[in-house]
């Protein structure tokens, strides 16, 4: 009888505890960590404004679409993500957990990057390309895997942006001014050097 009474008292409480979980499941939302890719690497603004047409801002360049899915289980073959032991921050877990992130992809076959940009990236970052032609980017700045992965993706974006930028054309007048400035600096340097040499010569004792 007592057991039956306790069982009846516990049932409403269990129902109250399960209510938020059932509401969350009905709403179609799921728990995401603070270090998930959706929060560390949010989608672009044009994806959030679905259905609204607005003219793109000319001052800000368009963001690069890196072919990396939000879910680790559906990573495309064009980007290879791996984790290994990290020698960076970690406290008592340093060199014990796989927090270092490494992202590599074949640069020559990366069709999501323009061909001219790929050639420039190959010359600018030749020390990061292995014999197989893969560009390797790694990060161990953080103690969290997802944050290191976000840092690697941001490094790739920076590389592509730097390779896309066109060098500024310097006019002949500016070049002439720079040459005159360097010549003036050299003349002043030689003058100061000669003055310093005369001072040291005047300090020498004459024993004759």
C-alpha positions as a Markdown table, in Angstrom:
| # | Residue | x | y | z |
|---|---|---|---|---|
| 1 | Unk | 0.0 | 0.0 | 0.0 |
| 2 | Unk | 2.8 | 2.4 | 0.9 |
| 3 | Unk | 4.7 | 1.5 | -2.2 |
| 4 | Unk | 1.6 | 2.2 | -4.3 |
| 5 | Unk | 1.2 | 5.6 | -2.7 |
| 6 | Unk | 4.8 | 6.6 | -3.3 |
| 7 | Unk | 4.5 | 5.5 | -6.9 |
| 8 | Unk | 1.5 | 7.7 | -7.3 |
| 9 | Unk | 3.3 | 10.7 | -5.8 |
| 10 | Unk | 6.3 | 10.3 | -8.1 |
| 11 | Unk | 4.4 | 10.1 | -11.3 |
| 12 | Unk | 3.3 | 13.8 | -11.5 |
| 13 | Unk | 6.8 | 15.0 | -10.8 |
| 14 | Unk | 8.3 | 12.8 | -13.5 |
| 15 | Unk | 5.7 | 14.2 | -15.9 |
| 16 | Unk | 6.6 | 17.7 | -15.0 |
| 17 | Unk | 10.3 | 17.0 | -15.6 |
| 18 | Unk | 9.7 | 15.4 | -18.9 |
| 19 | Unk | 7.5 | 18.2 | -20.1 |
| 20 | Unk | 10.3 | 20.6 | -21.2 |
| 21 | Unk | 12.0 | 17.7 | -23.1 |
| 22 | Unk | 8.9 | 16.8 | -24.9 |
| 23 | Unk | 8.2 | 20.4 | -25.8 |
| 24 | Unk | 11.8 | 20.8 | -27.1 |
| 25 | Unk | 11.4 | 17.6 | -29.2 |
| 26 | Unk | 8.0 | 18.8 | -30.6 |
| 27 | Unk | 9.6 | 22.2 | -31.5 |
| 28 | Unk | 12.3 | 20.4 | -33.4 |
| 29 | Unk | 15.2 | 22.0 | -31.5 |
| 30 | Unk | 18.2 | 20.1 | -30.2 |
| 31 | Unk | 20.9 | 20.9 | -27.7 |
| 32 | Unk | 24.1 | 22.5 | -29.1 |
| 33 | Unk | 27.2 | 23.2 | -27.2 |
| 34 | Unk | 28.6 | 26.7 | -26.9 |
| 35 | Unk | 31.6 | 25.5 | -28.9 |
| 36 | Unk | 29.6 | 24.0 | -31.8 |
| 37 | Unk | 30.4 | 25.2 | -35.4 |
| 38 | Unk | 27.0 | 26.9 | -35.6 |
| 39 | Unk | 28.0 | 29.3 | -32.8 |
| 40 | Unk | 31.7 | 29.6 | -33.4 |
| 41 | Unk | 31.3 | 29.8 | -37.2 |
| 42 | Unk | 27.9 | 31.3 | -37.9 |
| 43 | Unk | 26.3 | 31.3 | -41.4 |
| 44 | Unk | 26.5 | 34.3 | -43.6 |
| 45 | Unk | 24.0 | 37.1 | -43.4 |
| 46 | Unk | 22.4 | 36.3 | -46.8 |
| 47 | Unk | 21.5 | 32.9 | -45.5 |
| 48 | Unk | 19.7 | 34.4 | -42.5 |
| 49 | Unk | 17.8 | 36.8 | -44.7 |
| 50 | Unk | 16.0 | 34.2 | -46.8 |
| 51 | Unk | 13.3 | 35.6 | -48.9 |
| 52 | Unk | 14.5 | 39.2 | -48.7 |
| 53 | Unk | 16.3 | 40.7 | -51.6 |
| 54 | Unk | 18.8 | 43.5 | -50.9 |
| 55 | Unk | 21.7 | 45.0 | -52.8 |
| 56 | Unk | 25.1 | 43.7 | -51.6 |
| 57 | Unk | 27.4 | 46.2 | -49.9 |
| 58 | Unk | 30.2 | 47.2 | -52.2 |
| 59 | Unk | 32.6 | 48.0 | -49.3 |
| 60 | Unk | 32.6 | 44.5 | -47.9 |
| 61 | Unk | 33.7 | 41.6 | -50.1 |
| 62 | Unk | 31.6 | 38.4 | -50.4 |
| 63 | Unk | 32.4 | 35.7 | -47.9 |
| 64 | Unk | 34.1 | 32.6 | -49.2 |
| 65 | Unk | 32.0 | 29.4 | -49.1 |
| 66 | Unk | 34.3 | 26.7 | -47.6 |
| 67 | Unk | 32.9 | 23.3 | -48.5 |
| 68 | Unk | 32.7 | 22.1 | -44.8 |
| 69 | Unk | 29.4 | 20.8 | -43.5 |
| 70 | Unk | 28.0 | 21.7 | -40.1 |
| 71 | Unk | 28.0 | 18.0 | -39.0 |
| 72 | Unk | 31.2 | 16.1 | -38.6 |
| 73 | Unk | 29.6 | 12.9 | -40.0 |
| 74 | Unk | 28.9 | 14.5 | -43.3 |
| 75 | Unk | 32.2 | 16.2 | -44.1 |
| 76 | Unk | 32.9 | 16.2 | -47.8 |
| 77 | Unk | 35.9 | 14.5 | -49.2 |
| 78 | Unk | 37.4 | 17.8 | -50.5 |
| 79 | Unk | 38.4 | 18.8 | -46.9 |
| 80 | Unk | 40.1 | 16.4 | -44.6 |
| 81 | Unk | 39.8 | 17.2 | -40.9 |
| 82 | Unk | 41.8 | 15.4 | -38.2 |
| 83 | Unk | 42.7 | 15.8 | -34.6 |
| 84 | Unk | 45.8 | 14.9 | -32.6 |
| 85 | Unk | 47.6 | 15.6 | -29.4 |
| 86 | Unk | 48.1 | 19.3 | -28.7 |
| 87 | Unk | 51.0 | 21.0 | -27.0 |
| 88 | Unk | 49.1 | 24.2 | -26.5 |
| 89 | Unk | 46.8 | 25.3 | -23.7 |
| 90 | Unk | 45.1 | 22.6 | -21.8 |
| 91 | Unk | 46.2 | 22.6 | -18.2 |
| 92 | Unk | 46.3 | 19.1 | -16.7 |
| 93 | Unk | 44.9 | 17.7 | -20.0 |
| 94 | Unk | 47.8 | 19.0 | -22.2 |
| 95 | Unk | 49.3 | 16.2 | -24.4 |
| 96 | Unk | 46.5 | 13.9 | -23.2 |
| 97 | Unk | 43.5 | 14.8 | -25.4 |
| 98 | Unk | 43.1 | 15.3 | -29.2 |
| 99 | Unk | 42.4 | 19.1 | -29.3 |
| 100 | Unk | 44.8 | 20.1 | -32.1 |
| 101 | Unk | 42.9 | 20.5 | -35.4 |
| 102 | Unk | 44.4 | 19.9 | -38.8 |
| 103 | Unk | 42.6 | 20.7 | -42.1 |
| 104 | Unk | 44.1 | 19.8 | -45.4 |
| 105 | Unk | 42.8 | 19.8 | -49.0 |
| 106 | Unk | 44.2 | 19.3 | -52.5 |
| 107 | Unk | 44.9 | 22.8 | -53.7 |
| 108 | Unk | 45.1 | 22.1 | -57.4 |
| 109 | Unk | 41.6 | 20.4 | -57.5 |
| 110 | Unk | 39.9 | 22.9 | -55.2 |
| 111 | Unk | 37.2 | 24.0 | -57.6 |
| 112 | Unk | 35.7 | 26.3 | -54.9 |
| 113 | Unk | 38.7 | 28.6 | -55.3 |
| 114 | Unk | 39.4 | 30.5 | -58.6 |
| 115 | Unk | 42.3 | 29.1 | -60.6 |
| 116 | Unk | 44.3 | 32.3 | -60.5 |
| 117 | Unk | 43.9 | 32.5 | -56.8 |
| 118 | Unk | 45.1 | 28.9 | -56.4 |
| 119 | Unk | 48.2 | 29.6 | -58.4 |
| 120 | Unk | 49.0 | 32.6 | -56.2 |
| 121 | Unk | 48.3 | 30.6 | -53.0 |
| 122 | Unk | 50.7 | 27.9 | -54.2 |
| 123 | Unk | 53.5 | 30.4 | -54.6 |
| 124 | Unk | 52.7 | 32.3 | -51.3 |
| 125 | Unk | 52.3 | 29.3 | -49.1 |
| 126 | Unk | 54.7 | 26.7 | -50.7 |
| 127 | Unk | 56.0 | 25.8 | -47.3 |
| 128 | Unk | 52.6 | 24.5 | -46.2 |
| 129 | Unk | 52.0 | 22.2 | -49.2 |
| 130 | Unk | 53.2 | 18.6 | -49.0 |
| 131 | Unk | 54.4 | 16.4 | -51.9 |
| 132 | Unk | 50.9 | 15.3 | -52.6 |
| 133 | Unk | 49.9 | 18.9 | -53.3 |
| 134 | Unk | 47.8 | 19.2 | -50.2 |
| 135 | Unk | 47.6 | 22.5 | -48.3 |
| 136 | Unk | 47.9 | 21.8 | -44.6 |
| 137 | Unk | 46.5 | 24.2 | -41.9 |
| 138 | Unk | 46.6 | 23.4 | -38.2 |
| 139 | Unk | 45.7 | 25.2 | -35.0 |
| 140 | Unk | 46.4 | 24.4 | -31.3 |
| 141 | Unk | 45.7 | 27.9 | -29.9 |
| 142 | Unk | 42.7 | 26.7 | -27.9 |
| 143 | Unk | 41.9 | 23.8 | -25.6 |
| 144 | Unk | 38.7 | 23.0 | -27.5 |
| 145 | Unk | 38.4 | 21.0 | -30.8 |
| 146 | Unk | 35.7 | 23.1 | -32.3 |
| 147 | Unk | 37.4 | 26.4 | -31.6 |
| 148 | Unk | 40.6 | 25.1 | -33.2 |
| 149 | Unk | 38.6 | 24.0 | -36.2 |
| 150 | Unk | 37.0 | 27.4 | -36.6 |
| 151 | Unk | 40.5 | 29.0 | -36.4 |
| 152 | Unk | 41.7 | 26.7 | -39.2 |
| 153 | Unk | 38.8 | 27.7 | -41.4 |
| 154 | Unk | 39.4 | 31.4 | -40.7 |
| 155 | Unk | 43.1 | 30.9 | -41.7 |
| 156 | Unk | 42.0 | 29.4 | -45.0 |
| 157 | Unk | 39.7 | 32.4 | -45.6 |
| 158 | Unk | 42.5 | 34.8 | -44.9 |
| 159 | Unk | 44.8 | 32.9 | -47.3 |
| 160 | Unk | 42.3 | 33.1 | -50.1 |
| 161 | Unk | 41.6 | 36.8 | -49.3 |
| 162 | Unk | 45.3 | 37.7 | -49.4 |
| 163 | Unk | 45.7 | 35.8 | -52.7 |
| 164 | Unk | 42.7 | 37.5 | -54.2 |
| 165 | Unk | 43.8 | 41.1 | -53.5 |
| 166 | Unk | 45.4 | 42.8 | -56.4 |
| 167 | Unk | 48.6 | 44.8 | -55.7 |
| 168 | Unk | 48.3 | 48.5 | -55.7 |
| 169 | Unk | 49.8 | 50.3 | -58.8 |
| 170 | Unk | 52.3 | 52.9 | -57.7 |
| 171 | Unk | 52.6 | 56.0 | -59.9 |
| 172 | Unk | 55.8 | 57.4 | -61.2 |
| 173 | Unk | 55.6 | 60.4 | -59.0 |
| 174 | Unk | 55.2 | 58.3 | -55.9 |
| 175 | Unk | 58.2 | 56.1 | -56.9 |
| 176 | Unk | 60.4 | 59.2 | -57.5 |
| 177 | Unk | 59.5 | 60.6 | -54.1 |
| 178 | Unk | 60.4 | 57.3 | -52.4 |
| 179 | Unk | 63.7 | 57.2 | -54.2 |
| 180 | Unk | 64.5 | 60.8 | -53.2 |
| 181 | Unk | 63.5 | 60.1 | -49.6 |
| 182 | Unk | 65.8 | 57.1 | -49.4 |
| 183 | Unk | 68.7 | 59.0 | -50.9 |
| 184 | Unk | 68.2 | 61.8 | -48.4 |
| 185 | Unk | 68.2 | 59.3 | -45.6 |
| 186 | Unk | 71.4 | 57.8 | -46.8 |
| 187 | Unk | 73.1 | 61.2 | -47.1 |
| 188 | Unk | 72.1 | 62.1 | -43.6 |
| 189 | Unk | 73.3 | 58.7 | -42.3 |
| 190 | Unk | 76.7 | 59.3 | -43.9 |
| 191 | Unk | 76.9 | 62.8 | -42.5 |
| 192 | Unk | 76.2 | 61.6 | -39.0 |
| 193 | Unk | 78.7 | 58.8 | -39.4 |
| 194 | Unk | 81.4 | 61.3 | -40.4 |
| 195 | Unk | 80.6 | 63.6 | -37.5 |
| 196 | Unk | 80.9 | 60.6 | -35.1 |
| 197 | Unk | 84.2 | 59.6 | -36.7 |
| 198 | Unk | 85.7 | 63.1 | -36.3 |
| 199 | Unk | 84.7 | 63.1 | -32.6 |
| 200 | Unk | 86.4 | 59.8 | -32.0 |
| 201 | Unk | 89.5 | 61.0 | -33.9 |
| 202 | Unk | 89.7 | 64.1 | -31.7 |
| 203 | Unk | 89.8 | 62.0 | -28.5 |
| 204 | Unk | 93.0 | 60.2 | -29.5 |
| 205 | Unk | 96.0 | 61.3 | -27.5 |
| 206 | Unk | 99.1 | 62.6 | -29.4 |
| 207 | Unk | 102.2 | 61.1 | -27.8 |
| 208 | Unk | 104.6 | 63.0 | -30.1 |
